[in-house]
């Protein structure tokens, strides 16, 4: 039986691939992103190819009222969300003391506030139905501090901790919450992070958005609490627990400086 899936940040990257995967599974879609034009292009493609229903909402979720507006619009139109995929998010590179505060605030609002608010809004409906799945896109950045990307790493640490805690709270109701933790992925992340004058090195072994989305889809469907993409990423993410935090943060800074 087909489900209705709400995906944020669905206009490109991992979010777009999630939309395609669920369309292939004959699920109906609700797609949210800032670019309504890109969403409508994707809507036309998926409806024609897979004979499903796709509803699009152009919304900048970094605004505090945006999540509630999305929820209210869907309620008014009679939509019921079976799966929620909180994928929208972005990062920024540079020293915190030199950063643009407006951008940092928007990052916090999108990566943390919108994700938590959408979860809070849709979760009670899932509990009433005693079914539902939520996937929150975290990162391997969730597992340690990240000098030169301090706010981004901190937001992803929130996503991981929040997801694990809520998953424990709701599993007795037949609901699962999955934290997907990808490492470096071929997406538009670097351009959004505005790494002026810095180009990340070309790496052939960086997975595609499709690979990460397929991995996340399987993890969500199995109800896994934490899904770290890639064997090496899994080893690195878990190894930080065994070292002194003072050493972990220094190593994290060196790794970031090598990337950019």
N, C-alpha and C positions, 0 to 999 in steps of 0.2 A: 504494500500500500504506500502510495506516495506521501511524502511529508512536505511541510512548508518550512523553508529555511531562510532565515534572515542573516545576511552577510554584510558587514560594514567594510568600507575600504575596498569595494568590489570592482572598481573601475580598472584596476591594473594589478600586476604582481601576483602574490599569493592569493589575494582575495578574488581576483578574476578567475584564477585556476580552481579555487573552491567552487565558484559558481558553475564552471563547466563540468566539474566532477559530479556535482549534485544534479545538474541537468541531465547528464548521461544516466544517472540513476532514476530519472523521471520524477525528481522532486520539483515542486513549485518553488519559486524564488522571490524573495524581497531583497532588493539590492540597494544599498545606501552608500553614497560617496558625494564628494563636492561637485564632481563633473557630471551633470545630468546628461550631457551630450554623449559622453563615453558610455554611460550606463544604458542609455537608450539604444546605442549601437549594439551593445552586448545583448540587450533584451531581444532585439529583432533577430539577431543571429541564433540565440538559444531557443526562442519560441519556434522559429522556422525549422530548425534542425531537429529538435527533440519533442516538439508538440507538447510543450508545457506552458504554464502561466508564469510570467515574470512581471513583478510590480517594482517600479523604480522610484526612489526618493532622492532628490538632490539636496544634500544637507551637510553643512560643516559642523561636525560633531565636537569641535573644540569650543563651541559656544555653550555655556552652561545649561541653557534651556533646550538644546537641540535633542537630547535623548528623549526627554518627555514629549516633545513635539512629534517625534517619530512614533512613539508608543501610542499617543492619542490619535494620530492619523490612522494608524493600523486598526485600533479599536473601533474607531468611527466607521471604517470601511468593512469591518467584520472579519478581519484576518486573525487567525490563531497561529502562533509560532511554535513549531515543534522543536526545531534546532536553532540555536543562536550562535553565530560565529563572530566574535569580536576580534576583527582583524585590523581595523583602522589604527594607524599609529605612524609616528615618524621620529627621526633622531636628529641630532645636531653635533657637530664636532668643534672642539676648541676649549680653551681654558674657561672655567665658569666665571671667573672675575672679569673676563673680557667679553662675555656672551651678551646677546640681545635678550633682555629679560622678557620682552613680549613673546618671543619665540619659545623661550623656556616655559613660560606660563601656558601657552597653547599646547605644548607638548605634554605637560602635566594634565591639562584638561582633557586632551584626547586619549592619551595612553592610559590614564588612571580613572579620571572622573567619568568620562563617557562610558568606558567599559564597565565600571562598577555600577553606574546608574542604570544602564540597559539591563544588566544582570538582575538588579533589584526589581526593575519594572516587570520583566517577563517571567522571573522565577516563580512568583506566587501562582500564576496561571498554570505553570508546569506542575507545581505541587498539587493543585486541585485536580489535575488530570492524572496525577501519579505517573507521568512519563515526560521525557524531554532530555535533550542533550545540549550542553554548552561547551564551546571550544573557545578559549582565550589564547591569542597568539602572544606568547612571551618571547623568550630568546635565551640563547646560552649566556647572554649578558646578565641574566637573572641571578647567576650564581656567585658573582663577585662584584666589588666596586669597579668603576671604570673611569679612571682619570682621563681627561680630554673628552669624555662623553658622560660626564658625571650624572646629569639629570636623566639621560636616556637609560643608562644602566639601572639607576634607582627606580625608574618607573617600571621597568621589566621585572625587577625584584619584587615589587608590589604585586604585579600580575601573577607571578608564580605563587607567592605566599597566599594571596587572596583566593586563587583558584583551588589550591590544595585544601584550604580551610572550608570553603563553601562546599566542595565536593564531599567532604566528610559529613557536613551538616545535612545534605540533601539525599545522600545515597539510599537512606532508608525509605525515601519516597519514590524510588525507582528512577532517579535522575542522576546523571553524571556530569561532572565538570572536568574538562581536560585542559591542561596547560601545554600548548605546543611550543617547544623550545628549539627553533632552528638556529644554526650558525650563519655564517656568511652565505647569502643566496643571491642569485642573479635576478635582481628586481631593480626598481627605480630608487631604492633607498639612498644611494650615495648622492644622487642629484638633489633629493629633497633635503638631505642633511647639510647641503651647502658647504661642501668642503673646498672652499675657494683656494685655488692654487695647489690643490692636492689631488692626485689621482690614485685611487687604490690600485695596487699591482694586479696585473692580469693573472688569474689563477684558473687553470684548466679544470681543477677538481671541485670548483664551486658548483653546488647543485642548482638545478633550475627551480623556478617557482612551482612548476608542475610536480617535480619530484617531492618537494616539501609538502605541497598541498595533498598529494596522494598519501603520504606518510601520516599527515595530520588527520585526514579523513578516516583512515583505517584505525588510528588510535582513538578517535572520538567514537566510532561505531563500536569498538571493543570496550569503551568506558574506561580507558586508561587515565589515571590521574595526571601523570607527567609523561610527556613524550619528547625525548631529546633526539633530534634527527642526526644520524651519523654516528658511527662507532667511535671515532676519534673525539667528536664533540662530547659524547657521553662520558668517555674516560676523563677528559679535561674538566668537564662540569662537576663530576663527582670527586675528582682529586683535590679540589680546593678546600674540601672539608678537613683535610689532613695536614694542611700547612698553617703556620701562623698568619693571621690576617694582615699583619704588617708586611709580610713577604708577598702574600697574594696580591695586594694592591700595587706593590712595586712591579711585580711581574706583569700584571694587567696593563700598567702604563707602558711598559716596554713593548708589549704585544701590539697595543694600539698605535704606538709611534712607528712600528715596522709596517703596519698596514697603510699608513697615510704619510 
